[in-house]
Structures are given as C-alpha cells and as structure tokens.
C-alpha cells in the first residue's frame, strides 16, 4: 500500500516530472531501483523531517535517512513502505 499522504507516491509533477515518494524519499522510480546507494535525496511530505527540511535543506540540524530508507525499500521490494507519522 502506498503512502496516503503522498497519494500513492505520485505528485503530478509538483517536484519534477518523474519524481515520486518511495518510502518517504522524493526520487525518480528508475533511480530508486537502479541508482547509487550512497546518494542523499530530499525527503517526501510524509517523512517526519519534511518541515525541518523546508527550513534547513542541507540537513545541518537534522538527520537525513534517505539512504537507509532506500536500502530498506530495495531489500524488501517496491510494495513495502515504512510507516511514518504523517503517512499513516
């Protein structure tokens, strides 16, 4: 089941043409499947640090866990998404 907050992961181009929510990460789905595992990405609106990212986009005052979230998603398959406080 996809994130209810992110409407199943699709944003209708609001964050870029092919950007979707993948386990709380804003990323192109092809890059989510095949991209590098050590690249930090922006968090999605359902991520608990969404508001912090808006005020501190370089993550100097908060932990960006997108690498870990993508690794978890890749290891369990594309239908698994972590529960997030805003995404339930």
Beta strands, then each sheet from edge to edge (+ up, - down):
strand 1: 19-22
strand 2: 25-28
sheet 1: 1+ 2-
end
